[in-house]
Amino acid sequence: MRVQIYGAGIGGSYLFMLLRDHAEVGVKEISKAVDCRCAWGIAYKQAKELYNLVGIEFDDYVLSKPKLAIANGIEMKNKNIVTFDRKKLLSDLWQEIEFKDVEADIQVDATGTSRALLPNIEMDSIYFTVQSIEKHDFDENIYAYGRRTGYAWAFPLGDKRWHIGAGDLNYERAAELVEEMRKFYGFSYSEKSCYCKAKIRMLPPSKCKPIVYKNIFGVGEAIGCVSGFGEGNAPSLECAKILADCINNSELEEYEKRVLKNFKWIEVEHEFVRDLQRNKKLSALLKLPKIALIERKRSATVNFSVTSLIRSLR
Ligand SMILES: Cc1cc2nc3c(=O)[nH]c(=O)nc-3n(C[C@H](O)[C@H](O)[C@H](O)COP(=O)(O)OP(=O)(O)OC[C@H]3O[C@@H](n4cnc5c(N)ncnc54)[C@H](O)[C@@H]3O)c2cc1C
């Protein structure tokens, strides 16, 4: 099998590593340098297991293991989210990758929000993010501050460095949300060592069809492997693993079905977030037990006080 991967982000670069001993693989990447626009949070257990399969010791890249995840002041025990040096990990992988053209049997669209190869999504939903790296002397927890249309975050990167950012319907609203979070938690202004704007796809895989088109297979954010709360790193790795298994076992016809089955939890999270955005708070509250179950496995222990957070969302 000859495979051409487009996009050497977290999904594409991992797919290359999974396939390189089994197929002829080439990667095409539009950027000269690794795209580091992400808060660098990831589900630890999943990342460790998946990177272990390609001989990467994920612990070498972990920056911080926050104890608490705090949303609008409500404290939850963080069970599984760590921050990692995503830029270094991808830069190390780029040393291994063969950036070349291959006369391919299949092409992979791992181009994230660009979705450069697959046909456009009819009702796409793209949110806008702003983010900076700043120094703060705060306890290393994950801080979030949400409203119905988006949320701001502060992710510890170790050595007093923090990713401070937000995502919302447009860049102005995202920047405004960052300011609200600063006031709420007391993250005062500090010198920024880095600032970026980016986009994130807010649709689950079932709404990102086609997932497969002719000989093009979508992976990662290109096909909506991002949770309703913006978690796309581990899902993109998981998605790449599903495609690699299908390629290696000659089961490509199973790919779309497996993606949809594996990411049912993402569908549930998006429904929950949509309820909040449309101010259907009762409907959101009814979904809370399911969300708590998902989050308990993936990230934090959602406790009862989250119901008051949902009721109070503006
Ligand atoms: C500000 C921000 C913060 C985030 N924070 C988190 C977080 O803390 N935790 C988490 O889990 N998720 C987070 N996410 C989401 C997560 O970063 C993405 O979902 C994830 O990176 C998607 O992986 P991917 O491999 O599908 O795409 P990407 O990692 O975006 O990679 C796509 C690659 O394709 C390349 N490309 C684009 N167009 C072309 C083209 N035409 N040809 C060739 N190459 C192309 C790009 O340059 C890029 O290298 C965040 C997103 C944003 C924007």
The ligand as an SDF file (V2000), in Angstrom:
LIG
                    3D

 53 58  0  0  0  0  0  0  0  0999 V2000
   -5.9700   27.4220   20.6280 C   0  0  0  0  0  0  0  0  0  0  0  0
   -6.2810   25.9600   20.6620 C   0  0  0  0  0  0  0  0  0  0  0  0
   -6.1220   25.2650   21.8340 C   0  0  0  0  0  0  0  0  0  0  0  0
   -6.3740   23.8780   21.8640 C   0  0  0  0  0  0  0  0  0  0  0  0
   -6.1320   23.2030   23.0210 N   0  0  0  0  0  0  0  0  0  0  0  0
   -6.2870   21.8700   23.0630 C   0  0  0  0  0  0  0  0  0  0  0  0
   -5.9290   21.1420   24.2270 C   0  0  0  0  0  0  0  0  0  0  0  0
   -5.4320   21.6960   25.2060 O   0  0  0  0  0  0  0  0  0  0  0  0
   -6.1160   19.8090   24.2190 N   0  0  0  0  0  0  0  0  0  0  0  0
   -6.6160   19.1340   23.1340 C   0  0  0  0  0  0  0  0  0  0  0  0
   -6.7780   17.9170   23.1970 O   0  0  0  0  0  0  0  0  0  0  0  0
   -6.9410   19.8010   22.0050 N   0  0  0  0  0  0  0  0  0  0  0  0
   -6.7750   21.1450   21.9290 C   0  0  0  0  0  0  0  0  0  0  0  0
   -7.0550   21.8250   20.7760 N   0  0  0  0  0  0  0  0  0  0  0  0
   -7.4910   21.0550   19.6060 C   0  0  0  0  0  0  0  0  0  0  0  0
   -6.3090   20.3100   18.9870 C   0  0  0  0  0  0  0  0  0  0  0  0
   -5.1550   21.1470   18.9330 O   0  0  0  0  0  0  0  0  0  0  0  0
   -6.6660   19.8760   17.5550 C   0  0  0  0  0  0  0  0  0  0  0  0
   -7.9310   19.2660   17.5610 O   0  0  0  0  0  0  0  0  0  0  0  0
   -5.6200   18.8840   17.0360 C   0  0  0  0  0  0  0  0  0  0  0  0
   -4.3830   19.5270   16.8760 O   0  0  0  0  0  0  0  0  0  0  0  0
   -6.0830   18.3380   15.6760 C   0  0  0  0  0  0  0  0  0  0  0  0
   -5.0700   17.4930   15.1890 O   0  0  0  0  0  0  0  0  0  0  0  0
   -4.9540   17.2270   13.6240 P   0  0  0  0  0  0  0  0  0  0  0  0
   -3.7540   16.3680   13.4480 O   0  0  0  0  0  0  0  0  0  0  0  0
   -6.2390   16.7560   13.1000 O   0  0  0  0  0  0  0  0  0  0  0  0
   -4.7090   18.6530   12.9860 O   0  0  0  0  0  0  0  0  0  0  0  0
   -3.5390   19.6780   13.2970 P   0  0  0  0  0  0  0  0  0  0  0  0
   -2.7570   19.2910   14.4910 O   0  0  0  0  0  0  0  0  0  0  0  0
   -4.1780   21.0260   13.2550 O   0  0  0  0  0  0  0  0  0  0  0  0
   -2.5640   19.5150   12.0390 O   0  0  0  0  0  0  0  0  0  0  0  0
   -2.9480   19.8740   10.7590 C   0  0  0  0  0  0  0  0  0  0  0  0
   -1.6550   20.0360    9.9490 C   0  0  0  0  0  0  0  0  0  0  0  0
   -2.0170   20.1610    8.5660 O   0  0  0  0  0  0  0  0  0  0  0  0
   -1.2240   21.1770    7.9750 C   0  0  0  0  0  0  0  0  0  0  0  0
   -1.9300   21.6410    6.7780 N   0  0  0  0  0  0  0  0  0  0  0  0
   -2.9820   22.4770    6.6960 C   0  0  0  0  0  0  0  0  0  0  0  0
   -3.3460   22.6190    5.4050 N   0  0  0  0  0  0  0  0  0  0  0  0
   -2.5120   21.8370    4.6720 C   0  0  0  0  0  0  0  0  0  0  0  0
   -2.4100   21.5400    3.2770 C   0  0  0  0  0  0  0  0  0  0  0  0
   -3.2090   22.0880    2.3710 N   0  0  0  0  0  0  0  0  0  0  0  0
   -1.4480   20.6730    2.8770 N   0  0  0  0  0  0  0  0  0  0  0  0
   -0.5890   20.1150    3.7710 C   0  0  0  0  0  0  0  0  0  0  0  0
   -0.6450   20.3630    5.1000 N   0  0  0  0  0  0  0  0  0  0  0  0
   -1.6070   21.2000    5.5450 C   0  0  0  0  0  0  0  0  0  0  0  0
   -1.0860   22.2010    9.0880 C   0  0  0  0  0  0  0  0  0  0  0  0
    0.0060   23.0720    8.8530 O   0  0  0  0  0  0  0  0  0  0  0  0
   -0.8800   21.3010   10.3040 C   0  0  0  0  0  0  0  0  0  0  0  0
    0.4660   20.9870   10.5090 O   0  0  0  0  0  0  0  0  0  0  0  0
   -6.8320   23.2040   20.7050 C   0  0  0  0  0  0  0  0  0  0  0  0
   -7.0100   23.9120   19.5180 C   0  0  0  0  0  0  0  0  0  0  0  0
   -6.7330   25.2780   19.4880 C   0  0  0  0  0  0  0  0  0  0  0  0
   -6.8870   26.0270   18.1910 C   0  0  0  0  0  0  0  0  0  0  0  0
  1  2  1  0
  2  3  1  0
  2 52  2  0
  3  4  2  0
  4  5  1  0
  4 50  1  0
  5  6  2  0
  6  7  1  0
  6 13  1  0
  7  8  2  0
  7  9  1  0
  9 10  1  0
 10 11  2  0
 10 12  1  0
 12 13  2  0
 13 14  1  0
 14 15  1  0
 14 50  1  0
 15 16  1  0
 16 17  1  0
 16 18  1  0
 18 19  1  0
 18 20  1  0
 20 21  1  0
 20 22  1  0
 22 23  1  0
 23 24  1  0
 24 25  2  0
 24 26  1  0
 24 27  1  0
 27 28  1  0
 28 29  2  0
 28 30  1  0
 28 31  1  0
 31 32  1  0
 32 33  1  0
 33 34  1  0
 33 48  1  0
 34 35  1  0
 35 36  1  0
 35 46  1  0
 36 37  1  0
 36 45  1  0
 37 38  2  0
 38 39  1  0
 39 40  1  0
 39 45  2  0
 40 41  1  0
 40 42  2  0
 42 43  1  0
 43 44  2  0
 44 45  1  0
 46 47  1  0
 46 48  1  0
 48 49  1  0
 50 51  2  0
 51 52  1  0
 52 53  1  0
M  END
$$$$
